[in-house]
Amino acid sequence: MSAIRSSRTSAEIASQPAVWRQAASSLSRQAHALPRRGERVAVVGCGTSWFMAQSYAVLRETGGHGETDAFAASEFPAGRHYDRVLAITRSGTTTEVLDLLHRLKGTVATGAVTADPDTPVMRAADAVAVLDFADEESVVQTRFATANLALLRAHLEAEDALPAGVLPLDAAVRDAERAVVEPLDAAVVGAEQFTFLGTGWTCGLALEAALKMREAAGAWTEAYPAMEYRHGPISITGPGRVTWAFGRLPEGLADDVARVGGTLVADSAGKPAGLDPLADLIRAQRLAVACAEARGHDPDRPRNLTRSVVLDGRA
């Protein structure tokens, strides 16, 4: 049985093209919680949400919308000035995010994006965008993360601040429709180790792909900026090991992977040309589920994980 039919996680992965469209269509209702042009912004989150924050920070700043940093919520730099802090939290209950928002209350404008309107983040942030249609039953986060980035991309696009070379969201959705059905290479599914690479805004996607493989499949995965790959990480590459690049591969890197016997997944290795990197993340999510099932794991019940990390029971 294919992964798409056999787990709740797979069903949520397959729903992403429609959910992205819904996120874009909700922009007018959500924009009050999002950064204004020219503001100096910090975006915070934990786990997957932190990686989406990293991707958005690069997109926003590169697109000229304003200086943007991204932090794990627990590592927010005390005393640094921002015009706005935007928190990303699927559950709305994550302890580190709530603690930070409470500390910042009344000192800086705060916004949040969440999936659940009945959680403490609704009171902790000054304004909240609610993507309840993207909420998930799964512990492993997939469609809320990408719907969040789809919303933020749609906002930049509406403000004429989408960086050069980044596809309009409509095109990304069309690529996502291909990504949910495109066959996965058996050699990739059967690999023993995976290294994900990104450049610019796709570095966050590479980190997220590696996290999905660890969470769902318990797989040995790593993630790096693509140009850092030669500075040590290539030493792990070899037969039965995969190097997966989001976006265009730096010149010469395909030859380096081939030289050491690794399997490359990248534009230059037969992936449909121009596939939006966010859509490519869907393929990595599907790979995580396929690897989990091949190893006898249940992707709906990952080891040692809960849907939200609440450290003190407050939420």
N, C-alpha and C positions, 0 to 999 in steps of 0.2 A: 504494500500500500504506500502511496506517495506521502511525503511529509505534509503536503497541503491538505490532505484529507484526514490525517491521523492525529492531529493535536490542536488544541485550542490556540497555541502560539502560532501555528501555521495559518490558521484561519484569520487571525489578526494581522499577520504579515500580508496575506493576500488582499486584505481590505484597504491597503494603503493608498492606491491611486484615488479611490473615491473619497477617502478621508482627507487627502491633500486638497482635493477640489473644495471640500466643505470648509477646510481651514481658510482657504483663500476667499471664499464667499462670505466668511464671517468677519473679514477684516474691519469693516466699518463699525462693527460692534465691539471689537477688541482693541482698536488703535489707541484708546485712551490710556491703556496700561503700558504702551510701548514707547521707546525713546523718541524724543523730538530731534529734528535735524540740528546739528551743531552742539548738542549736549555732550559732555564728557561722561561716559557711561561705564559702569562695571556690571558684568553679567555673572551670576553665581548659580551654582547647582552642586549636586553630589552625584557621583557615578556617571551614568548615561547623560543626565542633565548637564553636568559639567562639560562633557565632551561636545554636546550641542551648543553650549555657551561659547566654547572655543571656536567652533565653526562660524557661529554668528558674529562673534567679535571681529574676525578677520574679514568677513563679508561686509560688515557695516563700515569698518574703518577704510578698507580698500575702496569701497564705493563712494567715499567722501561724505558719509552721513554724520561722522563725528568720531573722535578718539574713543576707542573701546577696548577694555581689558576684560579678561575672563579669569575667574578664580574658583577653586573649590570653596564652598561656603565656609568651611572651617579655617581657610587660609586667607580670608579677606584682610587686606593690610589696614590695620587700625591707624587712623589719622590721615589717610590719603583722601584728598578731596575729589568727589564726583558730583555731577549735577543730578544723576539718577542711578539707582541700583535696581537692576532687573533680576529677579529670582525665577528660576525654572524648577518646578517641583510637581511631578505627576500626582503624587498622593496628597500634597498639601499638608503633610504631617512630619516631614523630615526634620529632625531635631536641629541639625546645624543650620539649616535654612531659616527656621523659625527663630532660633536664637539670634542670628544676625539681623533679621528684620526688626526684632524687638529692640535690639541695641541701637539701630539706626533711626528708629521712630522719632519723628520730629526734627531730625538733623539734616535729612536729605530726602528728596522724593524717591519713593520706592514703588515698584510694580512687580507683578508676578504673573506667570503663566502656569495654570494648573489644569488637571482633568476633573477635579471634584469640587463643586461649589459648597459642599457642606463640611469643610475642614478649616482648621485654625488659620491657614494662610489668608483666608478671606478677611480676617480682622488684622492680621499682622502687616499686610501691605497696604499702601495708600490706594492702589488700583489693581484690579486683577482681571486678566483675560482667561476665560474659562473655555477649555476645549473638551467639554464633557462627551462629545461625540467621538473623541479619539481615545477615551478611557479604555482600559484593558482589564480583563480578568487575570491575565498571565502575570506571574512574578517577573519574568524576563520582559523588559520594556522594548517595544519595537515601534508600534504605530504612533504612540503619543510623542515619542522623541522626534520622529520624522515629520509629524504634523506640526509640531512646534516650530521646527526649522522651516517648514513650508510656509507657515504664517509669517514668520520673520522675513523670509525672502520676498513674500508677496508685499509686505510693508515696504521693504527697500525698493522693490520694483515700482510700486505706486508713487514713491517719493523720488523716482528717477535716480536712485542711488544703488542700482545693481551693478557690481563691478563688470568691467569688460570681460567677455569670455564666459560669463555665467549665464546659463540658459534662462529664458523666461519660465515661470512656473508651469505654464501650460505645456511647454515642451518637456519639462521634467516629468510631468504626470504621464505624458504619452510614453516616455521611456520607462516609467514605473510599471505601466501596463505590460510592457515587454518583460520587465525584470521578474514579475511574479509567475511567469509561465515558461521562461526560457530554461531549457534543460541545463542542469549542472554537470560539469565534466566528472566522470567517474573517477578519474585519476586525482582530481582535486578532493572529492568527497573521501577518498580512501587514503589521503595523505596523513602523515604522522605529526606534522608541525606546520604552523602557518605564521608568516610575517606579513603584516599589513603596512603599507606605505602611503603617505599623503604629502601634498604640498599646499602651502597656503591654507585656505579654508577647509581643505580635505584632510588635513592632519587630524582634526577632531573626528572625522568619519573613520579614519584608520584606527584610532584608539577605541572607538565604539565597536567596530567590527571585531577587534581582538577581544573586547569585553564580552560580546555576545557569544563568541566561541568558548570562552572560559565558563561563562554562566550556564549556557545550555548544554554544552558537550563535555565540559571539563577538559578541554583540549589545550595543548601547549601552544600558546600564541604570544606574539610580540607585536609591537607597533612603533614606528619611527617616522620622522620626516624623511622623505625619499633620499635627499642628498646625504643624510647621515648613515644610510644603509651600508655604504662602503667603509665606514669608519668603525668597523667591528661587527655589526649584526650579520654581515654576509658570511661570517665564519660559521654560522649555524646552518646555512643553506646547503642542500645536496639532494641526492635522489630521494624521492618520497616526501619532499618538503616543498611547501608552496610559498611563493612571494606574490602578493596581491597588491596592485597599485591602484589607488583611486585617482582618476584624472590621468593626464599625460605623464609618461615615464621619462625621467631625465635621460638625456642622450647617453648611450653606451651602457645603461644599466641592464637592458635586456641581454646584451652579450655577456655581461658579468654573471648574471643568473645562469645562463646557458653553460658558461664555462665550468661552473661548479656542479652542474647536473640538477639544478632546481627546476621546478615547474612554475612558469610565470603566468599570472592572470593580469592582463593589462591591455590597453588600447593597441599596443604594438604586437600583442600576442593573440590577436583574433577576436577580441571582444568587440561587439558592434561599435563602430566608430562613433564618437560623439555621445555615448551613453552618459547621461547626467550622473555625476558622482553620488548624489543622494539616492537615485534609482539603483545605482550599483550597490549601495549599502543594503538594499532589499535582497539582492543576490547573496550577500554575505550572511544576512539573517537566515535565509533559507538554507545556506550551507551549514550554519550552526545547528539547525534542527535536523538536517539530514545526517550530520556527523553524530549528533546525540543518539538518534535512533539506530544508526549503524553500530554504535558502541553499547547499545542496550540501556541507554538512559532515557528518562522521561523528561522532555524539554519543558513540560508544564510544571514539573516539580524539581527544580534545580537544587542541588545540595547546598546546605548552609545559608540559604537566602530566604528573605521575606520580601513582601511587596514594598514595604517602607521601613527605613531604619529609624526607629523611635528609641532614643537612648534612655529616657527617663519615665516613659509611660504617660507623659503630659498630654499627648494628643489623643 
